[in-house]
Amino acid sequence: MSVRKRYTPEFRRDAASLVIERGEMIAQVARDLNVGESLLAAG
């Protein structure tokens, strides 16, 4: 069984800003940060 990673609200906000403000693709930001795309996707 794997341990679920927890991300701070600040990390989530900073990661989302890379997509929203800089216009980068969700998939690319997720790869760069080594996180799942669902962390950055809405809903």
mmCIF file of the N, C-alpha and C atoms, coordinates in Angstrom:
data_MODEL
# 
_entry.id   MODEL 
# 
loop_
_atom_site.group_PDB 
_atom_site.id 
_atom_site.type_symbol 
_atom_site.label_atom_id 
_atom_site.label_alt_id 
_atom_site.label_comp_id 
_atom_site.label_asym_id 
_atom_site.label_entity_id 
_atom_site.label_seq_id 
_atom_site.pdbx_PDB_ins_code 
_atom_site.Cartn_x 
_atom_site.Cartn_y 
_atom_site.Cartn_z 
_atom_site.occupancy 
_atom_site.B_iso_or_equiv 
_atom_site.pdbx_formal_charge 
_atom_site.auth_seq_id 
_atom_site.auth_comp_id 
_atom_site.auth_asym_id 
_atom_site.auth_atom_id 
_atom_site.pdbx_PDB_model_num 
ATOM 1   N N  . MET A 1 1  ? 0.845   -1.171 0.000   1.00 0.00 ? 1  MET A N  1 
ATOM 2   C CA . MET A 1 1  ? 0.000   0.000  0.000   1.00 0.00 ? 1  MET A CA 1 
ATOM 3   C C  . MET A 1 1  ? 0.894   1.238  0.000   1.00 0.00 ? 1  MET A C  1 
ATOM 4   N N  . SER A 1 2  ? 0.551   2.205  -0.824  1.00 0.00 ? 2  SER A N  1 
ATOM 5   C CA . SER A 1 2  ? 1.358   3.419  -0.920  1.00 0.00 ? 2  SER A CA 1 
ATOM 6   C C  . SER A 1 2  ? 0.852   4.489  0.045   1.00 0.00 ? 2  SER A C  1 
ATOM 7   N N  . VAL A 1 3  ? 1.765   5.371  0.402   1.00 0.00 ? 3  VAL A N  1 
ATOM 8   C CA . VAL A 1 3  ? 1.425   6.478  1.287   1.00 0.00 ? 3  VAL A CA 1 
ATOM 9   C C  . VAL A 1 3  ? 0.975   7.657  0.430   1.00 0.00 ? 3  VAL A C  1 
ATOM 10  N N  . ARG A 1 4  ? -0.156  8.235  0.772   1.00 0.00 ? 4  ARG A N  1 
ATOM 11  C CA . ARG A 1 4  ? -0.692  9.363  0.012   1.00 0.00 ? 4  ARG A CA 1 
ATOM 12  C C  . ARG A 1 4  ? 0.066   10.631 0.372   1.00 0.00 ? 4  ARG A C  1 
ATOM 13  N N  . LYS A 1 5  ? 0.517   11.350 -0.653  1.00 0.00 ? 5  LYS A N  1 
ATOM 14  C CA . LYS A 1 5  ? 1.232   12.600 -0.426  1.00 0.00 ? 5  LYS A CA 1 
ATOM 15  C C  . LYS A 1 5  ? 0.241   13.696 -0.055  1.00 0.00 ? 5  LYS A C  1 
ATOM 16  N N  . ARG A 1 6  ? 0.682   14.589 0.816   1.00 0.00 ? 6  ARG A N  1 
ATOM 17  C CA . ARG A 1 6  ? -0.128  15.750 1.192   1.00 0.00 ? 6  ARG A CA 1 
ATOM 18  C C  . ARG A 1 6  ? 0.601   16.998 0.732   1.00 0.00 ? 6  ARG A C  1 
ATOM 19  N N  . TYR A 1 7  ? -0.136  17.898 0.143   1.00 0.00 ? 7  TYR A N  1 
ATOM 20  C CA . TYR A 1 7  ? 0.442   19.139 -0.359  1.00 0.00 ? 7  TYR A CA 1 
ATOM 21  C C  . TYR A 1 7  ? -0.178  20.312 0.391   1.00 0.00 ? 7  TYR A C  1 
ATOM 22  N N  . THR A 1 8  ? 0.652   21.285 0.713   1.00 0.00 ? 8  THR A N  1 
ATOM 23  C CA . THR A 1 8  ? 0.158   22.462 1.425   1.00 0.00 ? 8  THR A CA 1 
ATOM 24  C C  . THR A 1 8  ? -0.704  23.301 0.489   1.00 0.00 ? 8  THR A C  1 
ATOM 25  N N  . PRO A 1 9  ? -1.588  24.096 1.053   1.00 0.00 ? 9  PRO A N  1 
ATOM 26  C CA . PRO A 1 9  ? -2.378  25.003 0.209   1.00 0.00 ? 9  PRO A CA 1 
ATOM 27  C C  . PRO A 1 9  ? -1.492  25.943 -0.611  1.00 0.00 ? 9  PRO A C  1 
ATOM 28  N N  . GLU A 1 10 ? -0.360  26.339 -0.043  1.00 0.00 ? 10 GLU A N  1 
ATOM 29  C CA . GLU A 1 10 ? 0.558   27.225 -0.759  1.00 0.00 ? 10 GLU A CA 1 
ATOM 30  C C  . GLU A 1 10 ? 1.139   26.529 -1.984  1.00 0.00 ? 10 GLU A C  1 
ATOM 31  N N  . PHE A 1 11 ? 1.523   25.253 -1.837  1.00 0.00 ? 11 PHE A N  1 
ATOM 32  C CA . PHE A 1 11 ? 2.063   24.500 -2.964  1.00 0.00 ? 11 PHE A CA 1 
ATOM 33  C C  . PHE A 1 11 ? 1.011   24.374 -4.054  1.00 0.00 ? 11 PHE A C  1 
ATOM 34  N N  . ARG A 1 12 ? -0.214  24.038 -3.662  1.00 0.00 ? 12 ARG A N  1 
ATOM 35  C CA . ARG A 1 12 ? -1.297  23.892 -4.640  1.00 0.00 ? 12 ARG A CA 1 
ATOM 36  C C  . ARG A 1 12 ? -1.564  25.206 -5.374  1.00 0.00 ? 12 ARG A C  1 
ATOM 37  N N  . ARG A 1 13 ? -1.574  26.308 -4.627  1.00 0.00 ? 13 ARG A N  1 
ATOM 38  C CA . ARG A 1 13 ? -1.810  27.619 -5.228  1.00 0.00 ? 13 ARG A CA 1 
ATOM 39  C C  . ARG A 1 13 ? -0.685  27.982 -6.199  1.00 0.00 ? 13 ARG A C  1 
ATOM 40  N N  . ASP A 1 14 ? 0.553   27.758 -5.794  1.00 0.00 ? 14 ASP A N  1 
ATOM 41  C CA . ASP A 1 14 ? 1.690   28.069 -6.661  1.00 0.00 ? 14 ASP A CA 1 
ATOM 42  C C  . ASP A 1 14 ? 1.685   27.202 -7.918  1.00 0.00 ? 14 ASP A C  1 
ATOM 43  N N  . ALA A 1 15 ? 1.361   25.932 -7.771  1.00 0.00 ? 15 ALA A N  1 
ATOM 44  C CA . ALA A 1 15 ? 1.305   25.034 -8.915  1.00 0.00 ? 15 ALA A CA 1 
ATOM 45  C C  . ALA A 1 15 ? 0.194   25.455 -9.873  1.00 0.00 ? 15 ALA A C  1 
ATOM 46  N N  . ALA A 1 16 ? -0.964  25.800 -9.322  1.00 0.00 ? 16 ALA A N  1 
ATOM 47  C CA . ALA A 1 16 ? -2.081  26.228 -10.164 1.00 0.00 ? 16 ALA A CA 1 
ATOM 48  C C  . ALA A 1 16 ? -1.761  27.528 -10.885 1.00 0.00 ? 16 ALA A C  1 
ATOM 49  N N  . SER A 1 17 ? -1.014  28.412 -10.239 1.00 0.00 ? 17 SER A N  1 
ATOM 50  C CA . SER A 1 17 ? -0.684  29.690 -10.881 1.00 0.00 ? 17 SER A CA 1 
ATOM 51  C C  . SER A 1 17 ? 0.211   29.496 -12.093 1.00 0.00 ? 17 SER A C  1 
ATOM 52  N N  . LEU A 1 18 ? 1.013   28.438 -12.097 1.00 0.00 ? 18 LEU A N  1 
ATOM 53  C CA . LEU A 1 18 ? 1.836   28.152 -13.276 1.00 0.00 ? 18 LEU A CA 1 
ATOM 54  C C  . LEU A 1 18 ? 0.946   27.888 -14.490 1.00 0.00 ? 18 LEU A C  1 
ATOM 55  N N  . VAL A 1 19 ? -0.175  27.233 -14.245 1.00 0.00 ? 19 VAL A N  1 
ATOM 56  C CA . VAL A 1 19 ? -1.109  26.925 -15.335 1.00 0.00 ? 19 VAL A CA 1 
ATOM 57  C C  . VAL A 1 19 ? -1.943  28.153 -15.687 1.00 0.00 ? 19 VAL A C  1 
ATOM 58  N N  . ILE A 1 20 ? -2.508  28.801 -14.685 1.00 0.00 ? 20 ILE A N  1 
ATOM 59  C CA . ILE A 1 20 ? -3.450  29.900 -14.917 1.00 0.00 ? 20 ILE A CA 1 
ATOM 60  C C  . ILE A 1 20 ? -2.759  31.162 -15.407 1.00 0.00 ? 20 ILE A C  1 
ATOM 61  N N  . GLU A 1 21 ? -1.746  31.605 -14.679 1.00 0.00 ? 21 GLU A N  1 
ATOM 62  C CA . GLU A 1 21 ? -1.124  32.888 -14.991 1.00 0.00 ? 21 GLU A CA 1 
ATOM 63  C C  . GLU A 1 21 ? -0.103  32.810 -16.117 1.00 0.00 ? 21 GLU A C  1 
ATOM 64  N N  . ARG A 1 22 ? 0.605   31.707 -16.198 1.00 0.00 ? 22 ARG A N  1 
ATOM 65  C CA . ARG A 1 22 ? 1.644   31.583 -17.227 1.00 0.00 ? 22 ARG A CA 1 
ATOM 66  C C  . ARG A 1 22 ? 1.155   30.871 -18.477 1.00 0.00 ? 22 ARG A C  1 
ATOM 67  N N  . GLY A 1 23 ? -0.011  30.248 -18.384 1.00 0.00 ? 23 GLY A N  1 
ATOM 68  C CA . GLY A 1 23 ? -0.579  29.580 -19.546 1.00 0.00 ? 23 GLY A CA 1 
ATOM 69  C C  . GLY A 1 23 ? 0.106   28.279 -19.918 1.00 0.00 ? 23 GLY A C  1 
ATOM 70  N N  . GLU A 1 24 ? 0.788   27.665 -18.960 1.00 0.00 ? 24 GLU A N  1 
ATOM 71  C CA . GLU A 1 24 ? 1.453   26.399 -19.239 1.00 0.00 ? 24 GLU A CA 1 
ATOM 72  C C  . GLU A 1 24 ? 0.430   25.268 -19.209 1.00 0.00 ? 24 GLU A C  1 
ATOM 73  N N  . MET A 1 25 ? 0.744   24.185 -19.896 1.00 0.00 ? 25 MET A N  1 
ATOM 74  C CA . MET A 1 25 ? -0.151  23.035 -19.956 1.00 0.00 ? 25 MET A CA 1 
ATOM 75  C C  . MET A 1 25 ? -0.142  22.288 -18.621 1.00 0.00 ? 25 MET A C  1 
ATOM 76  N N  . ILE A 1 26 ? -1.313  21.803 -18.215 1.00 0.00 ? 26 ILE A N  1 
ATOM 77  C CA . ILE A 1 26 ? -1.430  21.062 -16.964 1.00 0.00 ? 26 ILE A CA 1 
ATOM 78  C C  . ILE A 1 26 ? -0.484  19.870 -16.955 1.00 0.00 ? 26 ILE A C  1 
ATOM 79  N N  . ALA A 1 27 ? -0.449  19.125 -18.039 1.00 0.00 ? 27 ALA A N  1 
ATOM 80  C CA . ALA A 1 27 ? 0.393   17.930 -18.100 1.00 0.00 ? 27 ALA A CA 1 
ATOM 81  C C  . ALA A 1 27 ? 1.867   18.270 -17.903 1.00 0.00 ? 27 ALA A C  1 
ATOM 82  N N  . GLN A 1 28 ? 2.313   19.362 -18.505 1.00 0.00 ? 28 GLN A N  1 
ATOM 83  C CA . GLN A 1 28 ? 3.720   19.747 -18.391 1.00 0.00 ? 28 GLN A CA 1 
ATOM 84  C C  . GLN A 1 28 ? 4.062   20.188 -16.973 1.00 0.00 ? 28 GLN A C  1 
ATOM 85  N N  . VAL A 1 29 ? 3.206   20.999 -16.371 1.00 0.00 ? 29 VAL A N  1 
ATOM 86  C CA . VAL A 1 29 ? 3.445   21.452 -14.998 1.00 0.00 ? 29 VAL A CA 1 
ATOM 87  C C  . VAL A 1 29 ? 3.449   20.253 -14.050 1.00 0.00 ? 29 VAL A C  1 
ATOM 88  N N  . ALA A 1 30 ? 2.522   19.333 -14.236 1.00 0.00 ? 30 ALA A N  1 
ATOM 89  C CA . ALA A 1 30 ? 2.461   18.140 -13.388 1.00 0.00 ? 30 ALA A CA 1 
ATOM 90  C C  . ALA A 1 30 ? 3.752   17.331 -13.501 1.00 0.00 ? 30 ALA A C  1 
ATOM 91  N N  . ARG A 1 31 ? 4.257   17.159 -14.713 1.00 0.00 ? 31 ARG A N  1 
ATOM 92  C CA . ARG A 1 31 ? 5.525   16.434 -14.894 1.00 0.00 ? 31 ARG A CA 1 
ATOM 93  C C  . ARG A 1 31 ? 6.677   17.174 -14.229 1.00 0.00 ? 31 ARG A C  1 
ATOM 94  N N  . ASP A 1 32 ? 6.734   18.492 -14.426 1.00 0.00 ? 32 ASP A N  1 
ATOM 95  C CA . ASP A 1 32 ? 7.818   19.294 -13.854 1.00 0.00 ? 32 ASP A CA 1 
ATOM 96  C C  . ASP A 1 32 ? 7.840   19.212 -12.328 1.00 0.00 ? 32 ASP A C  1 
ATOM 97  N N  . LEU A 1 33 ? 6.660   19.172 -11.718 1.00 0.00 ? 33 LEU A N  1 
ATOM 98  C CA . LEU A 1 33 ? 6.551   19.148 -10.256 1.00 0.00 ? 33 LEU A CA 1 
ATOM 99  C C  . LEU A 1 33 ? 6.463   17.730 -9.688  1.00 0.00 ? 33 LEU A C  1 
ATOM 100 N N  . ASN A 1 34 ? 6.414   16.744 -10.589 1.00 0.00 ? 34 ASN A N  1 
ATOM 101 C CA . ASN A 1 34 ? 6.297   15.341 -10.194 1.00 0.00 ? 34 ASN A CA 1 
ATOM 102 C C  . ASN A 1 34 ? 5.042   15.099 -9.350  1.00 0.00 ? 34 ASN A C  1 
ATOM 103 N N  . VAL A 1 35 ? 3.915   15.607 -9.853  1.00 0.00 ? 35 VAL A N  1 
ATOM 104 C CA . VAL A 1 35 ? 2.620   15.402 -9.207  1.00 0.00 ? 35 VAL A CA 1 
ATOM 105 C C  . VAL A 1 35 ? 1.632   14.904 -10.256 1.00 0.00 ? 35 VAL A C  1 
ATOM 106 N N  . GLY A 1 36 ? 0.510   14.402 -9.800  1.00 0.00 ? 36 GLY A N  1 
ATOM 107 C CA . GLY A 1 36 ? -0.525  13.965 -10.713 1.00 0.00 ? 36 GLY A CA 1 
ATOM 108 C C  . GLY A 1 36 ? -1.274  15.147 -11.312 1.00 0.00 ? 36 GLY A C  1 
ATOM 109 N N  . GLU A 1 37 ? -1.756  14.964 -12.532 1.00 0.00 ? 37 GLU A N  1 
ATOM 110 C CA . GLU A 1 37 ? -2.508  16.029 -13.199 1.00 0.00 ? 37 GLU A CA 1 
ATOM 111 C C  . GLU A 1 37 ? -3.765  16.402 -12.425 1.00 0.00 ? 37 GLU A C  1 
ATOM 112 N N  . SER A 1 38 ? -4.341  15.452 -11.715 1.00 0.00 ? 38 SER A N  1 
ATOM 113 C CA . SER A 1 38 ? -5.578  15.726 -10.976 1.00 0.00 ? 38 SER A CA 1 
ATOM 114 C C  . SER A 1 38 ? -5.371  16.765 -9.876  1.00 0.00 ? 38 SER A C  1 
ATOM 115 N N  . LEU A 1 39 ? -4.136  16.934 -9.409  1.00 0.00 ? 39 LEU A N  1 
ATOM 116 C CA . LEU A 1 39 ? -3.859  17.967 -8.411  1.00 0.00 ? 39 LEU A CA 1 
ATOM 117 C C  . LEU A 1 39 ? -4.090  19.352 -8.996  1.00 0.00 ? 39 LEU A C  1 
ATOM 118 N N  . LEU A 1 40 ? -3.870  19.492 -10.303 1.00 0.00 ? 40 LEU A N  1 
ATOM 119 C CA . LEU A 1 40 ? -3.964  20.791 -10.959 1.00 0.00 ? 40 LEU A CA 1 
ATOM 120 C C  . LEU A 1 40 ? -5.269  21.003 -11.705 1.00 0.00 ? 40 LEU A C  1 
ATOM 121 N N  . ALA A 1 41 ? -5.973  19.923 -12.004 1.00 0.00 ? 41 ALA A N  1 
ATOM 122 C CA . ALA A 1 41 ? -7.197  20.026 -12.786 1.00 0.00 ? 41 ALA A CA 1 
ATOM 123 C C  . ALA A 1 41 ? -8.365  20.485 -11.918 1.00 0.00 ? 41 ALA A C  1 
ATOM 124 N N  . ALA A 1 42 ? -9.254  21.240 -12.512 1.00 0.00 ? 42 ALA A N  1 
ATOM 125 C CA . ALA A 1 42 ? -10.443 21.717 -11.793 1.00 0.00 ? 42 ALA A CA 1 
ATOM 126 C C  . ALA A 1 42 ? -11.429 20.576 -11.605 1.00 0.00 ? 42 ALA A C  1 
ATOM 127 N N  . GLY A 1 43 ? -12.136 20.649 -10.492 1.00 0.00 ? 43 GLY A N  1 
ATOM 128 C CA . GLY A 1 43 ? -13.223 19.716 -10.235 1.00 0.00 ? 43 GLY A CA 1 
ATOM 129 C C  . GLY A 1 43 ? -12.771 18.413 -9.843  1.00 0.00 ? 43 GLY A C  1 
# 
